[in-house]
Amino acid sequence: MPSRPEADDPLLGDLSEGQILRAILSRTAPATHTILGPGDDAAVIAAPSGSVVATTDTLVHGPDFRLAWTSGYDLGWKAAAVNLADIAAMGARPTALLVALAIPRDLRLSFVERLADGFREACAALAPGCSVVGGDLTVSDVLTVAVTALGDLEDRRAVTRSGARPGDSIAVAGEMGLAAHGLAVLFGRFREDDRPVPVDVSKLAAGESAAVAAQLRPSPPIGLGPMAAVAGATAMMDISDGLALDAGRMADASDVTFALDGSALGNNPERALAGGEDHALLATFPDGVLAPGFRIIGRVQERGEAGVLRDGRVVDVAGWDPYRDWDSAVG
């Protein structure tokens, strides 16, 4: 999208809160379950099932994204996608997003407009009928996007992390390791003096382009979460921090061991195990049951000494931890 002349693209510090909010809200779409949308102190969202599934996630400039690599559109898309995935992982259908923005004064209005576009188009592509219905706006030296997502179970039960049983199949829907590859490309190819520099797409091979896109603009299989619940998934979560770490969390919650088949983890099993941010769905199913779009990668066993095995060997539980990995994230 061509940049606008600066005269038509004011700094946020030169605008009022009302002007910024009007620019954002003019780019949102109606949500199917909205009874009362933006404009009042709170939105009113229908919950036909009588239960509301809720989650929240925060993206902070530095550890979670870099403006040198991330456009406003990409940031809006990613902030929507990571929250939609959490709703889908409970077996629910996303209904609405609430977005709180803390924005530096020196960003331009076009950045916020494209942020809103990213939210709108991510919802349209990944969770039709869901949209931004409200939120908050404030000023900050550090760009921060905090999202609360709501969902409806539609008379289904919630699928938790704690229901996996010995004998269940372990299955995945979506990519594993592609976003981690993209992050490695960004850190390895687009930094100077340890500072990020804009991505030159002409320097990317086809596989690298897809990986960088997966990191900056993930497309988790949101619609497959409710389908897994209908099919009878016994446990489910989204893989945000890497298969090894998240499978370990599910195994611990269910008091079982996850025995993974290394040959089912793709061309780069190590990256699949350690890499996160694809937001694939990890689920367990009774033997002989599998939801469309899922592929089997292992079997649930009685609890042993380790939570996760790969081809019978204990897996080093590696993955993203914002406290343990802070230095590498901001370096």
C-alpha positions as a Python dict, from the first residue, in 0.01 Angstrom:
ca = {
    (1, 'M'): (0, 0, 0),
    (2, 'P'): (156, 335, -102),
    (3, 'S'): (245, 568, 182),
    (4, 'R'): (39, 882, 222),
    (5, 'P'): (193, 1231, 210),
    (6, 'E'): (286, 1338, 563),
    (7, 'A'): (42, 1630, 539),
    (8, 'D'): (-241, 1377, 509),
    (9, 'D'): (-89, 1137, 760),
    (10, 'P'): (-56, 1323, 1091),
    (11, 'L'): (139, 1209, 1394),
    (12, 'L'): (-84, 1062, 1662),
    (13, 'G'): (51, 1322, 1905),
    (14, 'D'): (-114, 1591, 1691),
    (15, 'L'): (-459, 1430, 1709),
    (16, 'S'): (-722, 1393, 1980),
    (17, 'E'): (-830, 1059, 2121),
    (18, 'G'): (-1166, 1100, 1950),
    (19, 'Q'): (-1006, 1153, 1609),
    (20, 'I'): (-790, 841, 1647),
    (21, 'L'): (-1083, 631, 1768),
    (22, 'R'): (-1301, 743, 1478),
    (23, 'A'): (-1027, 642, 1235),
    (24, 'I'): (-1005, 298, 1398),
    (25, 'L'): (-1377, 233, 1430),
    (26, 'S'): (-1444, 339, 1070),
    (27, 'R'): (-1238, 35, 965),
    (28, 'T'): (-1406, -230, 1184),
    (29, 'A'): (-1678, -468, 1066),
    (30, 'P'): (-1994, -577, 1247),
    (31, 'A'): (-1972, -896, 1451),
    (32, 'T'): (-2245, -1158, 1410),
    (33, 'H'): (-2312, -1190, 1785),
    (34, 'T'): (-2299, -818, 1866),
    (35, 'I'): (-2613, -675, 2026),
    (36, 'L'): (-2450, -340, 2103),
    (37, 'G'): (-2120, -246, 1944),
    (38, 'P'): (-1864, 33, 1988),
    (39, 'G'): (-1973, 371, 2120),
    (40, 'D'): (-2090, 303, 2475),
    (41, 'D'): (-1902, 217, 2794),
    (42, 'A'): (-1916, -151, 2703),
    (43, 'A'): (-2032, -374, 2420),
    (44, 'V'): (-2310, -631, 2453),
    (45, 'I'): (-2238, -969, 2296),
    (46, 'A'): (-2488, -1253, 2261),
    (47, 'A'): (-2389, -1591, 2407),
    (48, 'P'): (-2639, -1838, 2259),
    (49, 'S'): (-2489, -2133, 2449),
    (50, 'G'): (-2514, -1951, 2782),
    (51, 'S'): (-2138, -1981, 2830),
    (52, 'V'): (-1869, -1732, 2732),
    (53, 'V'): (-1514, -1845, 2657),
    (54, 'A'): (-1265, -1565, 2724),
    (55, 'T'): (-890, -1521, 2677),
    (56, 'T'): (-639, -1238, 2665),
    (57, 'D'): (-294, -1183, 2518),
    (58, 'T'): (-54, -889, 2503),
    (59, 'L'): (199, -802, 2232),
    (60, 'V'): (473, -561, 2342),
    (61, 'H'): (725, -394, 2114),
    (62, 'G'): (1062, -558, 2178),
    (63, 'P'): (1000, -910, 2305),
    (64, 'D'): (693, -979, 2086),
    (65, 'F'): (746, -781, 1765),
    (66, 'R'): (976, -522, 1606),
    (67, 'L'): (846, -228, 1406),
    (68, 'A'): (1141, -259, 1168),
    (69, 'W'): (1000, -596, 1061),
    (70, 'T'): (630, -556, 1135),
    (71, 'S'): (381, -331, 957),
    (72, 'G'): (68, -201, 1127),
    (73, 'Y'): (-135, -445, 920),
    (74, 'D'): (80, -742, 1020),
    (75, 'L'): (60, -644, 1387),
    (76, 'G'): (-319, -620, 1379),
    (77, 'W'): (-346, -952, 1197),
    (78, 'K'): (-112, -1131, 1438),
    (79, 'A'): (-273, -985, 1749),
    (80, 'A'): (-609, -1112, 1626),
    (81, 'A'): (-479, -1453, 1519),
    (82, 'V'): (-305, -1546, 1844),
    (83, 'N'): (-619, -1472, 2043),
    (84, 'L'): (-855, -1642, 1801),
    (85, 'A'): (-639, -1955, 1830),
    (86, 'D'): (-688, -1968, 2207),
    (87, 'I'): (-1065, -1955, 2164),
    (88, 'A'): (-1057, -2225, 1897),
    (89, 'A'): (-840, -2445, 2120),
    (90, 'M'): (-1128, -2462, 2370),
    (91, 'G'): (-1359, -2588, 2097),
    (92, 'A'): (-1541, -2254, 2079),
    (93, 'R'): (-1623, -2021, 1792),
    (94, 'P'): (-1479, -1668, 1828),
    (95, 'T'): (-1746, -1398, 1856),
    (96, 'A'): (-1574, -1069, 1946),
    (97, 'L'): (-1243, -896, 2021),
    (98, 'L'): (-1173, -612, 2263),
    (99, 'V'): (-852, -425, 2183),
    (100, 'A'): (-654, -199, 2416),
    (101, 'L'): (-380, 7, 2251),
    (102, 'A'): (-94, 193, 2419),
    (103, 'I'): (65, 393, 2138),
    (104, 'P'): (362, 632, 2115),
    (105, 'R'): (281, 986, 2000),
    (106, 'D'): (534, 972, 1718),
    (107, 'L'): (352, 701, 1519),
    (108, 'R'): (139, 819, 1229),
    (109, 'L'): (-234, 780, 1183),
    (110, 'S'): (-183, 549, 884),
    (111, 'F'): (-12, 294, 1112),
    (112, 'V'): (-320, 276, 1336),
    (113, 'E'): (-551, 259, 1035),
    (114, 'R'): (-356, -35, 895),
    (115, 'L'): (-356, -196, 1240),
    (116, 'A'): (-735, -181, 1234),
    (117, 'D'): (-735, -323, 880),
    (118, 'G'): (-525, -616, 999),
    (119, 'F'): (-770, -695, 1277),
    (120, 'R'): (-1067, -673, 1044),
    (121, 'E'): (-920, -888, 769),
    (122, 'A'): (-777, -1150, 1006),
    (123, 'C'): (-1121, -1196, 1157),
    (124, 'A'): (-1282, -1214, 814),
    (125, 'A'): (-1031, -1475, 694),
    (126, 'L'): (-989, -1685, 1009),
    (127, 'A'): (-1313, -1641, 1206),
    (128, 'P'): (-1595, -1497, 993),
    (129, 'G'): (-1855, -1321, 1205),
    (130, 'C'): (-1603, -1213, 1469),
    (131, 'S'): (-1485, -852, 1486),
    (132, 'V'): (-1347, -582, 1713),
    (133, 'V'): (-1637, -449, 1925),
    (134, 'G'): (-1455, -211, 2161),
    (135, 'G'): (-1145, -149, 2366),
    (136, 'D'): (-928, 130, 2501),
    (137, 'L'): (-671, 379, 2378),
    (138, 'T'): (-387, 545, 2568),
    (139, 'V'): (-42, 689, 2506),
    (140, 'S'): (282, 511, 2594),
    (141, 'D'): (650, 518, 2504),
    (142, 'V'): (625, 144, 2425),
    (143, 'L'): (375, 27, 2162),
    (144, 'T'): (154, -236, 2326),
    (145, 'V'): (-148, -422, 2190),
    (146, 'A'): (-362, -608, 2445),
    (147, 'V'): (-651, -816, 2315),
    (148, 'T'): (-936, -992, 2490),
    (149, 'A'): (-1118, -1248, 2276),
    (150, 'L'): (-1463, -1390, 2345),
    (151, 'G'): (-1615, -1709, 2208),
    (152, 'D'): (-1927, -1922, 2222),
    (153, 'L'): (-1938, -2300, 2269),
    (154, 'E'): (-2264, -2341, 2073),
    (155, 'D'): (-2391, -2614, 2308),
    (156, 'R'): (-2060, -2801, 2295),
    (157, 'R'): (-1847, -2880, 2597),
    (158, 'A'): (-1523, -2691, 2646),
    (159, 'V'): (-1220, -2898, 2550),
    (160, 'T'): (-950, -2851, 2815),
    (161, 'R'): (-585, -2954, 2843),
    (162, 'S'): (-658, -3210, 3112),
    (163, 'G'): (-867, -3469, 2929),
    (164, 'A'): (-604, -3676, 2742),
    (165, 'R'): (-622, -4048, 2826),
    (166, 'P'): (-385, -4338, 2771),
    (167, 'G'): (-454, -4490, 2430),
    (168, 'D'): (-567, -4162, 2273),
    (169, 'S'): (-410, -4047, 1948),
    (170, 'I'): (-209, -3724, 1955),
    (171, 'A'): (-282, -3506, 1654),
    (172, 'V'): (-200, -3164, 1511),
    (173, 'A'): (-373, -2927, 1270),
    (174, 'G'): (-169, -2649, 1113),
    (175, 'E'): (200, -2573, 1070),
    (176, 'M'): (477, -2662, 1314),
    (177, 'G'): (811, -2484, 1302),
    (178, 'L'): (747, -2257, 1004),
    (179, 'A'): (712, -1941, 1213),
    (180, 'A'): (1029, -2031, 1405),
    (181, 'H'): (1211, -2060, 1072),
    (182, 'G'): (1082, -1714, 983),
    (183, 'L'): (1208, -1571, 1310),
    (184, 'A'): (1549, -1727, 1247),
    (185, 'V'): (1558, -1563, 904),
    (186, 'L'): (1471, -1223, 1053),
    (187, 'F'): (1730, -1244, 1328),
    (188, 'G'): (1993, -1395, 1101),
    (189, 'R'): (1952, -1182, 789),
    (190, 'F'): (1788, -853, 881),
    (191, 'R'): (1990, -704, 1163),
    (192, 'E'): (2277, -458, 1163),
    (193, 'D'): (2478, -392, 1480),
    (194, 'D'): (2222, -607, 1666),
    (195, 'R'): (1938, -380, 1555),
    (196, 'P'): (1658, -495, 1326),
    (197, 'V'): (1642, -347, 977),
    (198, 'P'): (1349, -361, 730),
    (199, 'V'): (1302, -686, 541),
    (200, 'D'): (1417, -679, 179),
    (201, 'V'): (1182, -935, 22),
    (202, 'S'): (1402, -952, -289),
    (203, 'K'): (1666, -1126, -78),
    (204, 'L'): (1429, -1403, 34),
    (205, 'A'): (1401, -1743, -131),
    (206, 'A'): (1049, -1880, -175),
    (207, 'G'): (1069, -2096, 137),
    (208, 'E'): (1204, -1806, 339),
    (209, 'S'): (924, -1578, 225),
    (210, 'A'): (663, -1827, 343),
    (211, 'A'): (843, -1867, 676),
    (212, 'V'): (870, -1493, 738),
    (213, 'A'): (502, -1452, 648),
    (214, 'A'): (412, -1728, 897),
    (215, 'Q'): (602, -1542, 1169),
    (216, 'L'): (463, -1197, 1097),
    (217, 'R'): (111, -1297, 990),
    (218, 'P'): (21, -1646, 1124),
    (219, 'S'): (-289, -1824, 994),
    (220, 'P'): (-393, -2082, 1255),
    (221, 'P'): (-674, -2324, 1163),
    (222, 'I'): (-939, -2154, 1376),
    (223, 'G'): (-1237, -2334, 1223),
    (224, 'L'): (-1090, -2675, 1306),
    (225, 'G'): (-1114, -2617, 1682),
    (226, 'P'): (-1494, -2648, 1697),
    (227, 'M'): (-1475, -2938, 1450),
    (228, 'A'): (-1235, -3121, 1682),
    (229, 'A'): (-1473, -3069, 1973),
    (230, 'V'): (-1764, -3208, 1773),
    (231, 'A'): (-1554, -3509, 1668),
    (232, 'G'): (-1482, -3591, 2033),
    (233, 'A'): (-1139, -3442, 2111),
    (234, 'T'): (-1048, -3531, 2469),
    (235, 'A'): (-793, -3248, 2515),
    (236, 'M'): (-676, -2953, 2307),
    (237, 'M'): (-458, -2641, 2312),
    (238, 'D'): (-284, -2416, 2062),
    (239, 'I'): (91, -2450, 2012),
    (240, 'S'): (215, -2101, 2088),
    (241, 'D'): (544, -2185, 2261),
    (242, 'G'): (663, -2492, 2070),
    (243, 'L'): (538, -2850, 2050),
    (244, 'A'): (771, -2988, 2318),
    (245, 'L'): (681, -2725, 2577),
    (246, 'D'): (309, -2719, 2503),
    (247, 'A'): (277, -3098, 2473),
    (248, 'G'): (449, -3117, 2811),
    (249, 'R'): (193, -2879, 2956),
    (250, 'M'): (-93, -3088, 2824),
    (251, 'A'): (68, -3412, 2942),
    (252, 'D'): (118, -3265, 3290),
    (253, 'A'): (-240, -3137, 3304),
    (254, 'S'): (-370, -3481, 3202),
    (255, 'D'): (-116, -3676, 3415),
    (256, 'V'): (-4, -3881, 3114),
    (257, 'T'): (297, -3914, 2885),
    (258, 'F'): (291, -3799, 2524),
    (259, 'A'): (485, -4041, 2301),
    (260, 'L'): (560, -3860, 1975),
    (261, 'D'): (657, -4021, 1644),
    (262, 'G'): (959, -3833, 1510),
    (263, 'S'): (879, -3931, 1152),
    (264, 'A'): (545, -3750, 1179),
    (265, 'L'): (698, -3416, 1276),
    (266, 'G'): (792, -3303, 926),
    (267, 'N'): (1124, -3235, 756),
    (268, 'N'): (1271, -3056, 1057),
    (269, 'P'): (1156, -3232, 1376),
    (270, 'E'): (1383, -3023, 1598),
    (271, 'R'): (1230, -2700, 1472),
    (272, 'A'): (881, -2845, 1511),
    (273, 'L'): (955, -2940, 1872),
    (274, 'A'): (1123, -2616, 1979),
    (275, 'G'): (960, -2353, 1757),
    (276, 'G'): (642, -2170, 1843),
    (277, 'E'): (407, -1900, 1713),
    (278, 'D'): (248, -2103, 1433),
    (279, 'H'): (-49, -2150, 1668),
    (280, 'A'): (-128, -2494, 1534),
    (281, 'L'): (-388, -2691, 1729),
    (282, 'L'): (-266, -2985, 1936),
    (283, 'A'): (-540, -3231, 2030),
    (284, 'T'): (-595, -3584, 2153),
    (285, 'F'): (-869, -3814, 2023),
    (286, 'P'): (-1004, -4155, 2125),
    (287, 'D'): (-852, -4440, 1925),
    (288, 'G'): (-1016, -4457, 1583),
    (289, 'V'): (-1145, -4098, 1595),
    (290, 'L'): (-985, -3805, 1411),
    (291, 'A'): (-1132, -3468, 1315),
    (292, 'P'): (-1088, -3341, 957),
    (293, 'G'): (-770, -3142, 908),
    (294, 'F'): (-578, -3316, 1188),
    (295, 'R'): (-287, -3557, 1143),
    (296, 'I'): (-165, -3809, 1399),
    (297, 'I'): (182, -3751, 1547),
    (298, 'G'): (185, -3990, 1841),
    (299, 'R'): (4, -4175, 2116),
    (300, 'V'): (-87, -4101, 2477),
    (301, 'Q'): (65, -4339, 2731),
    (302, 'E'): (32, -4399, 3103),
    (303, 'R'): (233, -4144, 3296),
    (304, 'G'): (602, -4229, 3314),
    (305, 'E'): (908, -4044, 3433),
    (306, 'A'): (887, -3791, 3148),
    (307, 'G'): (597, -3593, 3009),
    (308, 'V'): (709, -3605, 2644),
    (309, 'L'): (894, -3875, 2450),
    (310, 'R'): (1014, -3877, 2092),
    (311, 'D'): (1069, -4224, 1948),
    (312, 'G'): (1095, -4352, 2303),
    (313, 'R'): (1351, -4098, 2421),
    (314, 'V'): (1291, -3812, 2662),
    (315, 'V'): (1241, -3480, 2484),
    (316, 'D'): (1426, -3174, 2607),
    (317, 'V'): (1140, -2939, 2684),
    (318, 'A'): (1249, -2634, 2486),
    (319, 'G'): (1029, -2351, 2368),
    (320, 'W'): (949, -1986, 2422),
    (321, 'D'): (951, -1851, 2778),
    (322, 'P'): (934, -1468, 2796),
    (323, 'Y'): (1132, -1457, 3121),
    (324, 'R'): (1394, -1719, 3038),
    (325, 'D'): (1431, -1594, 2680),
    (326, 'W'): (1410, -1220, 2747),
    (327, 'D'): (1772, -1144, 2664),
    (328, 'S'): (1759, -1322, 2328),
    (329, 'A'): (1425, -1158, 2249),
    (330, 'V'): (1543, -804, 2295),
    (331, 'G'): (1907, -845, 2192),
}
